[in-house]
Amino acid sequence: MKTFRIASVTLLLALMLSISLRPSQTAAEDLPYTFFFTHYELLGEPDNPTGVRYHSSGQPFAKAPDGSSITLSGQGGWDPISQTAQGGGQYTIKDAAGAVTAQGSWQVTDFVSFEQVDGWWGMPGFKEEGWQGPPGSVSFSGFLTVGVDLENQGDGVLVAWCLMPEVSMPPNHQGDGISLTGGNFDFTDYAESEMSFEGVMFYSADPASTGYTLDAEGNTVPKMAAVPATLPATGGQSMPVTTGVIILATLGLALMVTGLTVRQE
């Protein structure tokens, strides 16, 4: 009986360890890169701000040649490796006179591209509050392009960009903004929105990402890509330290339980 019980414990432990070696479904579904439509609140004097607070209630907008406009709110994420994206929020379309003609929800349908660009606030001692990414994440400027579907309006292509003051501005750009084209959409005039406090923030929890991260005092500092630690291996590939430790622990536990089973017999 004791032998049977210990053998059952051995099987249970082995099963638990095998499960722990697999990435959880939740972790597999998490996207390493995120975006937030953001409202910027400058701290201190308007002409000489000492910092900024990020609010996830941003409403960037763009106009069409006929004077109509679209405003978006929301957030989402993407994974450039798996070429997947998700997210969404609310939209409002107004005519040239400012009357609401359509509103509803919008959803990301697919990932198209992301281009990261260099540059951040570039202000020594500039504080950043309301960091929307997870602890240890990096933020950066860039251009994100995704496919979207607007409720009762159809599909389109959304381009969202974050261009901090230190960025060497691309032609016809002055700051953050959005555009929406394709299908029934031709919202390509973003000049007014780029001069507002409505914008876009990007973050990454991927250790391989470079960008800017918060220090203990609330200032952003450049962060280089992390180099994963490995154990040397002959014949080619190296083994990550964490995987090697788990495997060694599993073998040691199995040997220990096996010894207990033999002694009980």
N, C-alpha and C positions, 0 to 999 in steps of 0.2 A: 504493500500500500504506500509506504513512504517513497519507494522508488518511483511509483506511478505519479505521486504528487510532485516530486522534484522534477521528473521528466516533463510534466505539464507546465511547471513554472519555467523550465528551460525553453519550451516551445513558445510560451507567452512572451518571454523576454526577447527571444529572437525575432518574433513577429513585431514587437514594439520597436525594436531597433531597426528592422528593415523598413518600417513605415517612416521612422524619423529620418532615414537617409533620403527619402523621396521629398521633393519640394511639395509643400502643401498646395491644395487647389487655390486657396486664397492668394498665396504668394505668386503663383503662376499667373493669376488673373490681374494682379497689380501692374500698372504701367509705370515705368521708371521716370518718364518725363511728364510734367503737368503744366497746364496753362490756366491762368485766371484773368478774366476781364476785371481790371483793377481801377479803383479810384485813388488818385494820389493826393494825400493831404500833407502839404508842406508844414514843417514845424519851425517855430521862431518867426522872425521878421520876413514878410513876403519878398522883399528885395534882397534879403540876405539870410536865407533859410539855414538852419543848423541840422536839419534832418527831414525825414519823410516817414509817414505812416501809410502802410498799404491796406486798403479795404477791398474785400472781394465783392464789392457792389458796383464795380465799374460798368459803364454803359458807353463804350466806343460806338461811333456812328460813321456813316458815309452817305453821300448824296448821289443821285442819278442825274443825267443831263436834263431831265424834265423838271428838276427841282424837288422831286420826292426824296425821302431819306429813310434809312433803316438804322435802328438802334438795337444792339445786341447786349445781353447779359448772360453770365454763365461761366462754366469752366469745363475742363476735360483733361485728357492725357493721351500719350502716344508712346509707341515702342518702335524705333526705327529698325530694329533687328527683325522683329516679326511682321513689320509693316502693318501694324494695327493701330487704331485710334478709337476713342470713345469720348462721350461728353455731350454737353448741350446746355440749354437754358431757355430764355424767353426772347422774342423779337417783337418789335413794333415798327410798322411802316406808316409813314405820314405823307400826305401830298404836299405840294409846294406851298399851300396855305397853312400847313401845320395840322390839318385835320387827320385823325387816325383812320386809315383805310383798311388795315389788317394787323392782327396781332395773334400770338400763339407761342407754341414751343418750337424749338429747333433741336436737331440731333446731329451729332457727327456720324457719318456713314463709313468713311474710310480715310486712311492716311495717304497723303500724296508726297510731301517732302518737308524737310526742315533744314535751314541753313543758319548756322551760328555765326555771329560776327563779334569782333573784339570791341571792348569798351564798356565802361560802367559810368557811375556818377562822376568820378574823377575829382571829388572834393575831400581833402584831408579832414578827418574828424567828423565827417557827415554821418549822422546816426540813421539807422533804418529800423523801423518798428513795424509790427504786424506781418512779420515774415510768414508767407503762406505755405512754403515748402516744409517737409519734415525736418527734424533736427539733423544738422550735418549736411543738408542738401546744398547744392550750388545753384546760382541763378546766372542768367546771361542774356545778352541781346541776340536777336535773330528774327528769322521769318519762318512761320509755320503755314503750310498749305494743307487743307483737309477738305474732303467732300462732306457736304451737309444736306440735310433735308429739312425744309421749313413746313410746318403744319399748314395744310391747305394752299401752299404756294409752290411746292415742288423742290427739285434738287438744284444745287448750285455748288460753286467752289468758293470756299472762304479762305482768304489770306489774312493772317493776323501777325502783327510784328511789334516787337519791343526794341526801341532804339534809344538807349540812354544818352545823356548829354555828351559823354566822352567819345561816343561812336563817330567815326568818320562817315558822315551821312551820305547814303546813296543819293543819286540824282532824284529830285522832286520829293524829298522826304525831310521832315523836320523833327519827327518824334514818333510815338506809338500810334498805331492805327489799324484799320481793317478795310477790306474790300470784299464785295460779294458779286460774283459774275456767274454766267451760265444760265441756261433756261430762261426764266422770266426776269432775271436780275441783271442790272447794270449799274451797281452802286460802286463807283470808282473814284469819286471825288472825296478824298479823305483829308484835305488841307485843313479844314476847320477843326476836325476832331484831333488832328496831330498837335494843334496848339492848345488843346484843352487839358484838363487834369484827368481825363478818361483814357485808360491805356491797357496794356497787356503785360503780364509777368510770366516768365518761364522758369521752371525749376527742374532739377534732376537729382534723383537719389542714387544714380548709377555711379559707383566709385571711379569708373573710367572717365567720367565727365570732368571737364575743366570749366572754370567760371569764377564766381565770387561767392564766398560763404561768410556767414556772420562769425565774428570773434566774440569773446566773453563780454566785451564792452559795447556790443551792438554796432560795430563798424564792419563793413565788408572788406575782406582781404582776398587777393587772388589765391586760387587753389589749383594745384596741378593734379593730373590724373594719378590715382593710387596704383601702385605696382603690387599685385597679389603675391603673398609669400608662397614659396613652393619648396618641396623636398626634392633633392636630386634623385634622378632615376636613370638607370642604365638602359640603353636600347632606345632612347628617343624621348618619349613624353615624360613630363614631370608631373608630380602628384600634389594637389593643393594640401597644405598642412592640415586644415580642418578635416578633410576627407580621410587623410592618413591616420589622424588621431582617433576618429570614430571607428575606423576599421580595426585598429589595434585594440581599442577598448572592447569592441565586440568579440574579438578572438579571445582576449583575456577573460572576459566574463563567461564565455562558453566553456573554456577550459576549467574555470573555477567551479561552475555548476556541474560539469561532468565529473570532477573529482568528488564532489559531495554525493553525487548519485552512486558512484562506485563504492564509497565508504558505507553508505546506508545499506547496500546489498550485503 
